Amino acid sequence: MMTSKTGDSMIRSAPSATTNDPKAERFQWQAYLKSTVAVAATGLLAGMSRTLHLADTEANTVMLFLATTAYVAYKHGRGPAVWASFTAVLIFNFFFVVPLYTLTVADVRYFVTFGVMLAIGLVVSTLTSRLRSLLASTHLRERRTAALYELGKQLTSIYGDTRLASIAGTKVAEMIGGEVAIYLARNGRDLDVVFGQESSIVRNPESGVAALRSVEMGVRTGKDTNSFADTDAVFFPLIGTQRNLGSLAVKVREVERLLASE
């Protein structure tokens, strides 16, 4: 929960009243193509190494493919890494297992090799992808912490809700790497846009209604919620000690990551 003081009021973002709907991971064909090229290049390197008798054992060839799988997992994520694991097994079988240039396996013991190779590749890809995600989350938290520190220093010497909203909106936009709009409640059902007037959030005709609903209900509305889910932004109510003061609207490319660390 994030808080900031404005005069005698305490503004804080309310916890969500809805549960996010999981979405399927976007298919990135470029990453799968690059992983295929990486595995093919590894096969070529392994073939050259065998020809030059530099690494002409099957164990060395398997290690090269596993190293490539780990690289693909770190660079492109788990999906392309899983694809790389399967591709590596097929290339290893086709080019390096007798009889060559066929998927036929003469020695059944190679099935154990294929199974272990595939299993290790999947484990390595999963762990590497998880490490990649943790590193990204850590960097995001560091950016947010630094931005919040700078925001706190600036807010201590600034008066007036419009000026405060401008400083806060700028820092929030830096933290999330997206668009931000701030709506403040004035009289009754009226909301004033005090930051992000030119943003695509404000230009969406449904944003004003979604912001008003978040203020009235005191819950998150917008994308990935049960209220105004068709909008492309998320609206967080700014809750004061006596009343709801407004709504903070954010629009980012990956809403799930933003909400996972709110």
LOROLUM-24263 format. One line per 4 residues: number of its first residue (from 1); their letters; for each residue z, y negated, x negated of C-alpha. Coordinates in pm, 1 decimal. Each point is the difference from the previous one (the first is absolute). Last residue first. Layout:
! residues N
NUM) a) Z:Y:X  ...
***
This chain:
! residues 262
262) esal) -617.7:323.5:-161.3  -111.3:261.2:-255.0  -177.9:248.2:227.1  -122.5:-283.7:222.7
258) lrev) -207.1:-157.2:-278.3  -132.0:336.5:-118.7  -108.9:90.9:353.8  -168.0:-336.9:58.7
254) ervk) -251.3:58.0:-278.6  -257.2:-282.1:8.7  248.6:-271.9:86.3  50.1:-239.3:289.3
250) vals) 339.5:-160.7:54.0  145.8:-188.0:296.3  353.0:-146.8:-13.9  133.3:-85.8:345.0
246) glnr) 230.4:-268.7:134.4  357.1:-117.9:30.9  153.6:278.7:205.9  331.7:-124.9:131.4
242) qtgi) 365.2:-49.4:-89.8  45.0:143.5:-350.5  -369.4:-22.5:-68.4  -262.2:272.0:23.5
238) lpff) -343.0:-51.6:-154.8  -210.7:257.6:182.5  -252.4:198.0:-208.3  -364.8:2.4:109.9
234) vadt) -245.4:244.4:-159.9  -367.0:-93.5:-27.0  -337.4:151.8:96.9  59.4:-9.9:375.7
230) dafs) -82.1:311.7:199.8  362.2:122.0:-9.1  103.4:-280.7:233.9  333.9:173.5:73.0
226) ntdk) 57.6:366.8:-85.5  -4.4:-67.5:-373.3  -245.4:75.4:-283.7  -153.2:-350.3:15.9
222) gtrv) 178.0:-256.1:213.0  364.3:-25.4:96.1  334.3:18.5:-180.4  303.9:-49.4:220.1
218) gmev) 208.8:-293.3:128.1  -137.2:34.9:352.4  -78.7:-367.4:65.1  -91.9:-86.1:-358.5
214) srla) -211.8:312.4:-52.0  -170.7:-63.1:335.1  -81.0:-357.9:-99.4  -157.7:116.1:-325.3
210) avgs) -213.5:254.7:186.4  -109.4:-267.7:248.4  -96.2:-240.1:-278.4  -180.7:273.1:-191.6
206) epnr) -221.6:104.1:291.2  -251.9:-282.6:-50.8  -59.6:99.5:-365.7  -54.2:-328.3:-185.0
202) viss) 370.8:-9.3:-87.1  -20.6:327.4:-193.0  -332.5:-92.9:-160.8  188.5:-274.6:-181.9
198) eqgf) -72.9:-370.6:43.5  337.1:-89.2:155.8  183.1:211.6:-255.5  334.8:-177.2:27.5
194) vvdl) 170.4:-207.9:270.3  -167.6:164.3:299.9  200.0:-132.6:293.5  124.3:229.1:275.0
190) drgn) 69.9:-112.1:357.1  177.4:236.3:243.2  308.2:-217.2:48.0  -16.1:-292.9:-234.7
186) raly) -59.9:38.2:-373.3  -31.9:353.5:-131.7  -141.2:19.3:-352.1  -310.7:202.5:-91.1
182) iave) -66.5:86.2:-364.9  -332.1:137.6:-124.1  -58.7:215.6:-306.4  -308.4:153.9:-159.4
178) ggim) 11.7:266.7:-271.1  130.6:83.4:-346.6  341.2:102.9:130.4  215.0:-200.1:-240.0
174) eavk) -235.8:-295.2:-45.2  -41.7:-38.2:377.8  379.1:10.3:37.3  31.3:-277.5:-259.4
170) tgai) -249.1:-227.7:177.0  156.4:65.0:339.8  349.0:-85.7:-128.7  -113.3:-329.4:-154.1
166) salr) -192.2:-102.9:312.1  276.9:117.1:233.2  256.3:-206.4:-189.4  -223.9:-306.3:23.5
162) tdgy) -37.9:48.2:374.4  371.5:75.3:48.0  119.7:-318.0:-168.7  202.7:-18.7:-321.6
158) istl) -77.6:125.2:-351.4  229.2:28.9:-303.8  151.2:345.5:55.4  -332.1:131.7:130.9
154) qkgl) -170.9:-35.4:-338.7  251.5:209.5:-192.8  3.5:268.7:267.4  -380.1:20.6:3.0
150) eyla) -11.3:43.9:-376.5  245.0:289.7:24.5  -188.1:145.1:297.6  -325.6:-9.7:-197.1
146) atrr) 156.6:177.5:-296.8  149.6:267.6:225.0  -325.5:44.8:188.2  -202.8:42.6:-317.3
142) erlh) 248.3:250.9:-138.1  -1.3:190.7:329.2  -381.1:24.0:-9.6  7.6:123.2:-359.6
138) tsal) 248.8:269.2:97.6  -209.0:104.6:300.6  -309.9:35.1:-219.0  195.2:204.9:-253.3
134) lsrl) 133.9:224.3:275.5  -350.7:57.9:136.9  -133.7:94.6:-342.7  293.1:234.7:-53.2
130) rstl) -79.3:168.7:333.1  -364.3:36.2:-101.9  104.7:153.8:-330.0  232.7:245.3:171.6
126) tsvv) -260.4:105.1:256.7  -282.6:27.9:-253.6  214.1:203.3:-238.9  104.4:237.3:278.1
122) lgia) -357.3:42.8:123.6  -135.0:57.9:-350.6  275.6:248.6:-75.4  -87.6:195.4:314.7
118) lmvg) -374.5:-7.5:-73.1  41.4:121.4:-357.9  249.7:264.9:107.5  -237.7:129.3:267.4
114) ftvf) -305.5:-9.6:-226.3  181.7:182.9:-278.4  129.9:259.8:245.3  -353.9:44.2:131.3
110) yrvd) -108.0:44.7:-360.4  186.5:330.0:-9.2  -260.7:135.3:240.9  -247.2:26.9:-289.0
106) avtl) -365.6:-16.0:101.6  27.4:-324.9:195.5  -317.6:-110.4:181.3  -33.7:-377.4:30.1
102) tylp) -307.7:7.0:-219.8  -118.0:-188.4:-305.4  185.7:224.8:-246.0  108.4:358.4:66.9
98) vvff) 248.2:-55.4:-157.3  214.6:-307.7:59.3  -74.2:-338.1:-158.9  -283.0:-163.3:195.5
94) fnfi) 37.8:111.1:362.7  370.5:86.8:5.6  107.6:-313.6:-185.7  -228.3:-211.4:217.1
90) lvat) 143.6:149.4:319.8  361.1:-35.3:-115.8  -59.0:-360.2:-106.7  -156.6:-84.5:337.0
86) fsaw) 304.4:134.0:184.3  236.6:-203.2:-216.5  -219.2:-311.6:19.8  8.3:14.4:381.0
82) vapg) 378.7:13.0:-15.6  -9.2:-299.8:-235.4  -234.1:-190.9:234.7  253.9:41.6:280.6
78) rghk) 312.6:-67.1:-210.1  -78.6:-343.6:-137.1  -287.7:-172.7:-181.2  113.2:-90.5:-352.7
74) yavy) 320.6:198.8:-39.8  -132.2:305.4:182.4  -334.2:-20.1:-185.0  182.3:-9.7:-333.9
70) atta) 216.0:299.6:91.4  -310.4:195.8:105.2  -170.0:-88.6:-328.8  298.1:131.2:-195.2
66) lflm) -12.7:320.4:204.8  -370.8:44.6:-81.6  61.0:-47.3:-371.1  292.2:241.8:7.4
62) vtna) -219.1:268.4:163.5  -256.9:-32.9:-279.6  268.8:31.5:-265.4  134.9:316.1:165.5
58) etda) -351.6:145.0:21.3  -37.1:-11.6:-376.6  -284.7:-175.6:-181.8  171.1:-324.0:-88.4
54) lhlt) -177.0:-130.6:-308.8  -253.7:282.7:-29.8  -289.7:-249.1:7.9  -153.9:174.2:301.9
50) rsmg) 342.0:41.8:156.6  77.2:-369.2:-39.4  -340.2:-91.9:143.2  66.9:213.2:307.4
46) allg) 347.3:-152.7:44.7  -145.9:-349.4:-21.9  -265.2:85.1:258.9  263.4:148.5:229.8
42) taav) 210.8:-312.6:-44.6  -299.0:-215.3:89.7  -46.4:205.8:317.8  369.8:-47.3:84.3
38) avts) -27.1:-376.4:-49.2  -323.4:-20.8:202.1  164.7:184.3:289.1  301.9:-231.2:-15.9
34) klya) -231.5:-301.4:5.5  -177.2:130.5:309.6  331.1:68.4:174.1  120.0:-351.9:-80.5
30) qwqf) -324.0:-154.9:127.5  20.3:204.8:320.7  321.6:-163.5:101.1  110.4:166.8:322.9
26) reak) 281.2:-209.7:148.1  324.7:191.5:27.3  71.5:99.8:356.7  235.0:-229.3:189.5
22) pdnt) 362.3:58.1:92.3  116.4:-195.5:307.6  281.9:-230.5:-93.1  315.7:26.5:206.2
18) tasp) 110.3:-286.9:217.4  301.6:-225.7:30.1  -42.8:-139.2:-349.5  290.5:-166.6:-168.2
14) asri) 30.7:-373.7:44.8  -93.4:-249.1:-267.6  278.6:-243.2:-74.2  58.4:-368.0:46.9
10) msdg) 357.1:-128.3:-20.0  55.8:-335.9:160.8  233.8:-277.5:-111.5  -268.5:-175.9:-208.9
6) tkst) -277.1:246.5:-72.1  140.1:301.1:-182.1  -213.4:297.0:-109.2  30.0:371.8:80.1
2) mm) -204.3:312.7:-63.5  100.2:339.4:142.3
***
